[in-house]
Amino acid sequence: MATQAQSKPLTKAITDDHREMYEYYEQYQKSQGNADAQKRWARQLTWEVARHAVGEEIIVYPLMEKHLGQKGLELADHDRDEHQTVKELLSHLESLQAGTPDYDTTLGKVMSHLREHNDSEERQDLPALEEKLHPDHSQEAANQFERTKKFVPTRAHPMAPNKPPYETFVGFLAAPIDKLKDYFSSFPTEEMKRDAEL
């Protein structure tokens, strides 16, 4: 049963992304023994996590800092640190071969960090923020978050700044290169997505 905060637009946009991450990882795990399928699902997961993280850093965390005072600053800085750990792991993952124990272990670490981070956001950060936002502002923030994800990098860039305005500028520079790399990368096929019922 959804809590009042979870039914609000910004929280729903964030938690929908969290569920997608878990679904992609579940498909990765179900593909054990098929390195190509695992690589595709890991690429999809990385694509989602990278866009989600930068979207939060550009849209959500500044709102927390604005509306939650010192506590918001602390929460946002903590969340950025957690994102940094995940970005570093995802960047390392790109240097590994799918289907190997190192690849599996690294992606497992990514998901362990993400689950803890996502749970904290859903239990603590988002309810506190939604309490301060008018429903119209929550909807607008959700719309901005979704729009932002269309223009940000689709790969982890652990060396990039993680606060606007520099993050926004670097993100817009990196995004076209990431999208070009994505063009030549393997993602889950439509058939794979249908079979997974996504």
Contacts in CASP RR format, 6 or more apart in sequence:
PFRMAT RR
TARGET T0000
AUTHOR 0000-0000-0000
METHOD contacts of the structure
MODEL  1
MATQAQSKPLTKAITDDHREMYEYYEQYQKSQGNADAQKRWARQLTWEVA
RHAVGEEIIVYPLMEKHLGQKGLELADHDRDEHQTVKELLSHLESLQAGT
PDYDTTLGKVMSHLREHNDSEERQDLPALEEKLHPDHSQEAANQFERTKK
FVPTRAHPMAPNKPPYETFVGFLAAPIDKLKDYFSSFPTEEMKRDAEL
3 127 0 8 1.000
5 11 0 8 1.000
5 126 0 8 1.000
5 127 0 8 1.000
5 130 0 8 1.000
5 131 0 8 1.000
6 12 0 8 1.000
6 15 0 8 1.000
6 122 0 8 1.000
6 126 0 8 1.000
8 130 0 8 1.000
8 133 0 8 1.000
8 135 0 8 1.000
8 138 0 8 1.000
9 135 0 8 1.000
9 138 0 8 1.000
9 139 0 8 1.000
9 141 0 8 1.000
9 142 0 8 1.000
9 143 0 8 1.000
10 60 0 8 1.000
10 126 0 8 1.000
10 129 0 8 1.000
10 130 0 8 1.000
10 133 0 8 1.000
10 138 0 8 1.000
10 139 0 8 1.000
10 141 0 8 1.000
10 142 0 8 1.000
10 145 0 8 1.000
11 122 0 8 1.000
11 126 0 8 1.000
11 127 0 8 1.000
11 130 0 8 1.000
11 138 0 8 1.000
12 142 0 8 1.000
13 142 0 8 1.000
13 145 0 8 1.000
13 146 0 8 1.000
14 52 0 8 1.000
14 56 0 8 1.000
14 60 0 8 1.000
14 121 0 8 1.000
14 122 0 8 1.000
14 126 0 8 1.000
14 145 0 8 1.000
15 122 0 8 1.000
15 126 0 8 1.000
17 48 0 8 1.000
17 52 0 8 1.000
18 114 0 8 1.000
18 118 0 8 1.000
18 121 0 8 1.000
18 122 0 8 1.000
20 48 0 8 1.000
21 45 0 8 1.000
21 48 0 8 1.000
21 49 0 8 1.000
21 52 0 8 1.000
21 111 0 8 1.000
21 114 0 8 1.000
21 118 0 8 1.000
22 111 0 8 1.000
22 115 0 8 1.000
23 196 0 8 1.000
23 198 0 8 1.000
24 41 0 8 1.000
24 44 0 8 1.000
24 45 0 8 1.000
24 48 0 8 1.000
25 41 0 8 1.000
25 45 0 8 1.000
25 107 0 8 1.000
25 108 0 8 1.000
25 111 0 8 1.000
27 37 0 8 1.000
27 41 0 8 1.000
27 188 0 8 1.000
27 192 0 8 1.000
27 196 0 8 1.000
27 198 0 8 1.000
28 38 0 8 1.000
28 41 0 8 1.000
28 42 0 8 1.000
28 45 0 8 1.000
28 107 0 8 1.000
30 196 0 8 1.000
31 37 0 8 1.000
31 38 0 8 1.000
31 41 0 8 1.000
32 38 0 8 1.000
33 99 0 8 1.000
35 97 0 8 1.000
35 98 0 8 1.000
35 99 0 8 1.000
36 98 0 8 1.000
36 186 0 8 1.000
37 188 0 8 1.000
37 192 0 8 1.000
38 98 0 8 1.000
38 99 0 8 1.000
38 103 0 8 1.000
39 98 0 8 1.000
39 99 0 8 1.000
39 186 0 8 1.000
40 186 0 8 1.000
40 187 0 8 1.000
40 188 0 8 1.000
40 189 0 8 1.000
40 192 0 8 1.000
41 188 0 8 1.000
41 192 0 8 1.000
42 93 0 8 1.000
42 98 0 8 1.000
42 103 0 8 1.000
42 107 0 8 1.000
43 185 0 8 1.000
43 186 0 8 1.000
43 187 0 8 1.000
44 187 0 8 1.000
44 188 0 8 1.000
45 107 0 8 1.000
45 110 0 8 1.000
46 90 0 8 1.000
46 93 0 8 1.000
46 94 0 8 1.000
46 154 0 8 1.000
46 155 0 8 1.000
46 156 0 8 1.000
47 154 0 8 1.000
47 155 0 8 1.000
47 182 0 8 1.000
47 187 0 8 1.000
49 86 0 8 1.000
49 90 0 8 1.000
49 110 0 8 1.000
49 114 0 8 1.000
49 156 0 8 1.000
50 87 0 8 1.000
50 90 0 8 1.000
50 152 0 8 1.000
50 153 0 8 1.000
50 154 0 8 1.000
50 155 0 8 1.000
50 156 0 8 1.000
50 157 0 8 1.000
50 178 0 8 1.000
51 149 0 8 1.000
51 152 0 8 1.000
51 153 0 8 1.000
51 154 0 8 1.000
52 149 0 8 1.000
53 83 0 8 1.000
53 86 0 8 1.000
53 87 0 8 1.000
54 148 0 8 1.000
54 149 0 8 1.000
54 152 0 8 1.000
54 153 0 8 1.000
54 167 0 8 1.000
54 171 0 8 1.000
55 145 0 8 1.000
55 148 0 8 1.000
55 149 0 8 1.000
55 152 0 8 1.000
56 79 0 8 1.000
56 83 0 8 1.000
56 145 0 8 1.000
57 80 0 8 1.000
57 83 0 8 1.000
57 162 0 8 1.000
57 163 0 8 1.000
57 164 0 8 1.000
57 167 0 8 1.000
58 148 0 8 1.000
58 152 0 8 1.000
58 164 0 8 1.000
58 167 0 8 1.000
58 168 0 8 1.000
59 141 0 8 1.000
59 144 0 8 1.000
59 145 0 8 1.000
59 148 0 8 1.000
60 129 0 8 1.000
60 141 0 8 1.000
60 145 0 8 1.000
61 76 0 8 1.000
61 79 0 8 1.000
61 80 0 8 1.000
61 163 0 8 1.000
62 76 0 8 1.000
62 164 0 8 1.000
63 129 0 8 1.000
63 133 0 8 1.000
63 141 0 8 1.000
64 72 0 8 1.000
64 73 0 8 1.000
64 75 0 8 1.000
64 76 0 8 1.000
64 125 0 8 1.000
64 128 0 8 1.000
64 129 0 8 1.000
65 72 0 8 1.000
65 73 0 8 1.000
65 76 0 8 1.000
67 129 0 8 1.000
67 132 0 8 1.000
67 133 0 8 1.000
68 75 0 8 1.000
68 128 0 8 1.000
68 129 0 8 1.000
68 132 0 8 1.000
71 128 0 8 1.000
72 128 0 8 1.000
75 124 0 8 1.000
75 125 0 8 1.000
75 128 0 8 1.000
79 117 0 8 1.000
79 120 0 8 1.000
79 121 0 8 1.000
79 125 0 8 1.000
80 162 0 8 1.000
80 163 0 8 1.000
82 113 0 8 1.000
82 116 0 8 1.000
82 117 0 8 1.000
83 117 0 8 1.000
83 162 0 8 1.000
84 158 0 8 1.000
84 162 0 8 1.000
85 113 0 8 1.000
86 110 0 8 1.000
86 113 0 8 1.000
86 114 0 8 1.000
86 117 0 8 1.000
86 156 0 8 1.000
87 156 0 8 1.000
87 157 0 8 1.000
87 158 0 8 1.000
88 156 0 8 1.000
88 158 0 8 1.000
89 106 0 8 1.000
89 109 0 8 1.000
89 110 0 8 1.000
89 113 0 8 1.000
89 156 0 8 1.000
90 110 0 8 1.000
90 155 0 8 1.000
90 156 0 8 1.000
91 155 0 8 1.000
91 156 0 8 1.000
91 157 0 8 1.000
91 158 0 8 1.000
92 106 0 8 1.000
93 103 0 8 1.000
93 106 0 8 1.000
93 107 0 8 1.000
93 110 0 8 1.000
94 155 0 8 1.000
94 156 0 8 1.000
96 102 0 8 1.000
96 103 0 8 1.000
96 106 0 8 1.000
97 103 0 8 1.000
130 138 0 8 1.000
133 141 0 8 1.000
151 172 0 8 1.000
151 175 0 8 1.000
152 171 0 8 1.000
152 172 0 8 1.000
152 175 0 8 1.000
153 160 0 8 1.000
153 171 0 8 1.000
153 174 0 8 1.000
153 175 0 8 1.000
153 178 0 8 1.000
154 175 0 8 1.000
154 178 0 8 1.000
154 179 0 8 1.000
154 182 0 8 1.000
155 174 0 8 1.000
155 178 0 8 1.000
155 181 0 8 1.000
155 182 0 8 1.000
157 170 0 8 1.000
157 171 0 8 1.000
157 174 0 8 1.000
160 167 0 8 1.000
160 170 0 8 1.000
160 171 0 8 1.000
160 174 0 8 1.000
161 167 0 8 1.000
161 170 0 8 1.000
188 196 0 8 1.000
END
